[in-house]
Amino acid sequence: MAMPRKLKNLNLFNDGGSYLGVCKTVTLPPLSRKMEGYRGGGMNGPVKADLGWSDDGIQLEWKLGGFDDQVIRQFGAIKADAVLLRYTGAYQQDDTGEHTAVEIVVRGRHETIGAGEAQAGEDTEKSITTTCSYYKLTIDGEVLVEVDLLNFIEIIDGVDMLAEQRKNLGI
């Protein structure tokens, strides 16, 4: 029998600045692809063709305690990769004691900033949704996924998924 790796602690960095003790939660971006069913003659059922990343894009949702003016200053950023966020997670498997380091780096810009409820003497939190043009997942120092939508790069487990397409397009 084995136990799963559980998140023991986390941190979020915004353009290099740490939110240690301030970041309350991070909803990691789901990896999602756009698929289209195809069924031709001689096929007894549809097979989905992979058309790249989902139209929903890549989004990181996160919450901060208190008030943070840096996020407000970044709102309305012109460039699609203007804001650099880095999530670090310390995971541990309780049956073996083994530790796993998970890091997710994204670049994008803030789509929504929810100011939350303000009430004197009560906890406050701000909810931010950052839409991302870049995503990199590293586990124990090994890059498993790197996606740069603006530069037509998609590397999964060391395989450059778009190398042939870039070659065919002359880029």
C-alpha positions in Angstrom: 0.0 0.0 0.0 1.1 3.5 -0.7 0.1 7.0 0.3 -0.2 9.9 -2.1 2.1 12.9 -2.1 0.3 15.6 -0.2 0.9 19.4 -0.3 2.5 20.3 3.0 3.2 24.0 2.1 3.3 26.5 -0.7 4.4 29.9 -1.8 3.7 32.2 -4.6 6.1 34.8 -6.1 5.0 37.8 -8.1 7.8 39.2 -10.3 10.3 37.8 -7.8 8.6 39.1 -4.7 7.5 36.5 -2.2 3.9 36.2 -0.9 5.0 33.9 1.9 2.4 34.2 4.6 0.2 36.3 2.3 -0.9 33.8 -0.4 -3.8 31.8 0.9 -4.7 29.5 -2.0 -3.5 28.8 -5.6 -5.7 27.0 -8.1 -3.2 25.5 -10.5 -3.9 25.7 -14.3 -5.6 22.7 -15.7 -3.9 21.3 -18.8 -6.6 21.1 -21.4 -6.6 20.4 -25.1 -9.1 21.3 -27.9 -10.3 18.1 -29.5 -12.6 17.6 -32.4 -14.4 14.4 -33.2 -13.9 12.8 -36.6 -15.7 9.9 -38.1 -15.1 8.9 -41.7 -16.2 6.0 -43.8 -15.1 2.7 -42.5 -14.8 3.9 -38.9 -17.2 2.4 -36.4 -17.0 5.4 -34.1 -15.4 8.8 -33.8 -11.7 9.5 -33.0 -10.9 12.9 -31.6 -8.3 14.9 -33.4 -6.0 17.1 -31.3 -6.2 20.7 -32.4 -3.8 22.1 -29.8 -4.5 23.9 -26.5 -8.1 24.5 -25.4 -9.8 27.7 -26.3 -10.2 28.3 -22.5 -6.4 29.0 -22.4 -4.2 28.7 -19.4 -5.3 30.4 -16.2 -3.9 30.6 -12.7 -6.3 31.6 -9.9 -5.0 32.7 -6.6 -6.0 34.4 -3.4 -4.1 36.8 -1.1 -4.9 37.8 2.4 -5.1 41.5 3.1 -4.5 44.2 0.5 -1.8 44.2 -2.1 -1.1 47.2 -4.4 1.3 45.4 -6.7 -1.5 43.4 -8.3 -3.4 46.6 -8.9 -0.4 48.2 -10.5 -0.1 45.2 -12.8 -3.7 45.4 -13.9 -4.1 46.5 -17.5 -0.6 45.4 -18.5 -0.1 45.8 -22.2 2.0 42.8 -22.9 0.4 39.3 -22.9 3.4 38.0 -20.9 3.9 41.0 -18.6 3.5 39.4 -15.2 5.7 36.6 -14.0 4.3 34.3 -11.3 6.0 31.3 -9.7 4.3 28.8 -7.5 6.3 26.5 -5.3 4.8 23.5 -3.5 6.4 21.2 -1.0 4.8 17.8 -1.2 5.5 14.8 1.0 4.5 11.1 0.9 3.7 10.1 4.5 4.4 6.4 4.1 8.0 6.9 2.9 8.7 10.5 4.1 9.9 11.3 0.5 9.7 15.0 -0.4 8.8 16.3 -3.9 9.4 19.9 -5.1 6.8 21.2 -7.6 7.3 24.5 -9.3 5.0 26.1 -11.8 6.1 29.3 -13.6 3.6 31.3 -15.7 3.7 34.5 -17.6 0.6 36.5 -18.4 -1.6 39.3 -17.2 -4.4 39.6 -14.7 -7.9 39.2 -16.1 -9.9 39.7 -12.9 -9.1 41.1 -9.5 -11.8 40.5 -7.0 -11.5 42.9 -4.1 -13.6 40.7 -1.7 -15.7 41.9 1.2 -14.4 44.6 3.4 -15.5 44.5 7.0 -13.7 46.1 10.0 -12.1 43.6 12.3 -12.6 40.7 9.8 -10.3 38.8 7.5 -10.0 40.2 4.0 -8.9 38.5 0.8 -8.3 39.4 -2.8 -9.0 36.9 -5.6 -7.0 37.2 -8.8 -7.3 35.3 -12.1 -4.2 35.5 -14.3 -4.6 34.5 -17.9 -1.3 33.0 -19.1 0.6 32.9 -22.4 3.5 30.8 -20.8 3.5 27.8 -18.5 6.3 25.6 -17.2 5.9 22.6 -14.8 9.0 21.4 -13.0 9.0 18.4 -10.6 12.2 17.8 -8.6 14.2 19.9 -11.0 12.9 18.1 -14.2 10.9 20.1 -16.6 7.8 18.0 -17.6 5.8 20.6 -19.5 6.8 23.9 -21.1 4.3 25.8 -23.2 5.0 29.2 -24.8 1.9 30.1 -26.8 3.3 33.3 -28.2 6.5 31.6 -29.5 4.8 28.4 -30.8 6.6 26.1 -28.3 5.2 23.0 -26.6 7.5 20.6 -24.9 6.1 17.6 -23.1 8.4 15.3 -21.1 11.4 16.4 -23.2 9.6 16.0 -26.6 9.2 19.2 -28.7 5.7 18.6 -30.0 5.7 21.5 -32.5 9.2 21.0 -34.0 7.9 19.6 -37.2 5.2 22.2 -37.6 7.7 25.0 -37.0 9.9 23.4 -39.7 7.0 23.0 -42.1 6.1 26.7 -41.6 9.6 27.9 -42.0 9.9 29.3 -38.5 
